[in-house]
């Protein structure tokens, strides 16, 4: 396992004694711990690859240190994965949950280890041009499948509050901004005032992933098909267009900001336009409407606040990635872009 490119040795800040984990694994019928490596990703919740005599599993835990209220809820991740296994939404199987922080220092869960392809760059430079649209529309199909699920039919009617999603979320992320603020970000402050005054009239409730982007998909090794949607930390009940807008952030940010596509020749790249992408989603979900500047500004505002939180954890020394400071610094860039979109409405 040590030679796998997606893993690294466990970072110093995330090391923990493994004796209790070994016992937990044995109690779950998975055998003892053979090897533990850290996954390269996992900006928020540290993620590990666990090898036992029974196979390989992925472990997700809370980060060390003081946490923001309601953040890093690995129990909610486990719950939504478990529920969605009864649907056609592609997710890894939930294996076991441990609420006892005495085992490895925080609550954690184990899930199925999926083997496939993860694409980190929305421009898909490692793929031939003719294969790129398939990847985008495969991601599109996975999102449509998620939003076609009625939460009540899989026991998730209480997974969040129904209705009034954008008002509640704007309030929540404004509060998170206040709690994690380590510097000025004027565009976040402007958006916190602008967004509540421009919320669309319509409202509906579906399961929202909350961080639905290309690198949170595991694709089939050779087919343009998602076999697993991962990183469900921000999942809740909400408005499906919030997920769709977040999924379209790459279309609205520059290559220097979060590996965006804004300003690039999409036809030359073989990547569908945002209009084509949204149209396909609407066809698959039966929606008559798509996203507006409000939805895009909201998605970028929310991501900017998340990245400011990443920066705050980096400054505190307990972020989950060596790139956390660099990524956190993008909070200003993305908030400025959100304000530009909002002003253009």
Secondary structure, DSSP 8 states (H G I E B T S, - for coil): -TT-TTEE---GGG----HHHHHHHHHTTS--EEEEEEES--SSS-EEEEEETTEEEEEEE--SS---TT-S-HHHHHHHHHHHTTSSS----EEEEE--TTTTSS-EEEEE---SB----TT-TTS-HHHHHHHHHHHHHHHHHHHHS-GGGGT-TTSS--S-HHHHHHHHHHHHHHHH--S--HHHHHHHHHGGGG--S----EEE-S---GGGEEE-SSSS-EEEE---TT-EEE-HHHHHHHHTGGGGS-TTTTT--TTS-HHHHT---HHHHHHHHHHHHT-S----HHHHHHHHHHHHHHHHHHHHHHHHT--SSTTHHHHHTHHHHHHHHHHHHHHT-
